[in-house]
C-alpha cells in the first residue's frame, strides 16, 4: 500500500493545527506510518501461507485461519490509520472553503483563514471527536477480535472440515506481538493527545469569549476600568 498520498495530505493539514495537533501528526508519522511501511507489512506479508496446521485435510488450515483471524491484523491496522487520519481533512476543507469565499467576494473576509474560531472551531472539534472515537473503536476491535493483544505461537483448532482437534502454528508470533503492543501504545497516546487538544481549544475559546465580554462592559463611574464580572 502506498502511504505517500496520506502523508502529503496530513502535511498540508499540519499548518492549520495547534501545537498539540502537530505532536499528534508526528506520532502518526513516526510510530505508525513509518513503522507500518518499514517493518509491519513485511512481518505480516505471508501470514496465511505461514499459518501451518499439523494436518493434511484439505481446507482445514484455511478454516482455522479464518476462525482465528476474521480480519487480518495488519489490514485492520491500515484501516485504523486511514480512519483516524481522515477527520483531519475536514479542517483542511473548511480552510479551503474560507479561501474560496475570499476569492469569490474579492476581499479579505478573515483576519487569519487558518485561525480556529467560528465555524472552523466547530469543524476542528468534530474532527477531534471523530479521531478519538475511531482510536477507541480500533482498540476495542483488536481486543475483542484477537483476545487482547496476545499472539500465541500455538493454537488448537477443531473447525470443520478438520478431522479432529489440530495444532496450528503462527510464524513470527513474537514480532507480531511487539508490533501490536506498539500499535496499542500509540493509540493510547493519540487518544490522550486528542483529548488534551480538545480541552485546550475549548478552554481557549471560552477564554476568548470571556475576554470579549469584559471588553464590552461599560467603564465604572470613577473613570477606571471595571473588573470583569463586577
Residue pairs with C-beta under 8 A, 6 or more apart in sequence:
1 41
1 78
3 33
3 36
3 37
3 81
6 33
6 81
6 82
6 85
7 29
7 33
9 85
9 88
9 89
9 92
10 25
10 28
10 29
10 85
10 88
11 25
12 92
13 25
13 88
13 89
13 91
13 92
14 21
14 22
14 25
15 114
16 91
16 92
16 95
16 114
16 116
17 24
17 25
17 88
17 91
18 116
18 197
18 200
18 201
20 193
20 196
20 197
20 200
21 197
23 193
24 190
24 193
24 194
24 197
27 186
27 189
27 190
27 193
28 81
28 84
28 85
28 190
31 182
31 186
31 189
32 81
32 183
32 186
33 81
35 179
35 182
36 74
36 77
36 78
36 81
39 179
40 74
40 77
40 179
41 74
43 74
43 172
43 175
43 176
43 179
44 72
44 73
44 74
44 176
47 69
47 72
47 73
47 74
47 171
48 62
48 65
50 170
50 171
50 172
51 61
51 64
51 65
51 69
51 168
51 169
51 170
51 171
52 61
52 168
52 169
52 171
53 60
53 61
53 64
53 157
53 162
53 166
53 167
53 168
53 169
54 166
54 167
54 168
55 61
55 162
55 163
55 166
57 161
57 162
57 163
57 166
58 161
59 161
60 157
60 159
60 161
60 162
60 163
60 166
61 168
63 157
63 159
63 160
63 161
63 162
64 155
64 157
64 159
64 162
64 166
64 168
65 168
67 157
67 159
68 155
68 157
68 168
69 146
70 145
71 141
71 145
73 142
73 146
73 176
73 180
76 138
76 141
76 142
76 145
77 183
79 138
80 134
80 135
80 138
80 183
80 187
83 134
83 138
84 131
84 134
84 135
84 138
84 190
87 126
87 127
87 128
87 130
87 131
87 134
88 127
88 131
90 123
90 126
90 127
91 120
91 123
91 124
91 127
94 119
94 120
94 123
95 113
95 114
95 120
98 109
98 110
98 113
98 120
99 113
101 109
102 108
102 109
102 110
102 113
114 120
116 124
116 201
116 204
116 205
117 205
117 208
121 201
121 205
124 201
125 198
125 201
125 202
128 194
128 197
128 198
128 201
129 198
131 190
131 194
132 191
132 194
132 195
132 198
135 187
135 190
135 191
135 194
136 191
138 187
139 184
139 187
139 188
142 149
142 180
142 183
142 184
143 149
146 180
149 177
149 180
149 181
149 184
150 177
151 170
151 173
151 174
151 176
151 177
151 180
152 170
152 173
153 169
153 170
153 173
154 167
154 168
154 169
154 170
155 167
155 168
155 169
155 170
156 165
156 166
156 167
156 168
157 165
157 166
157 167
157 168
158 164
158 165
158 166
170 176
210 228
213 228
214 228
214 229
217 226
217 228
218 226
219 225
219 226
220 226
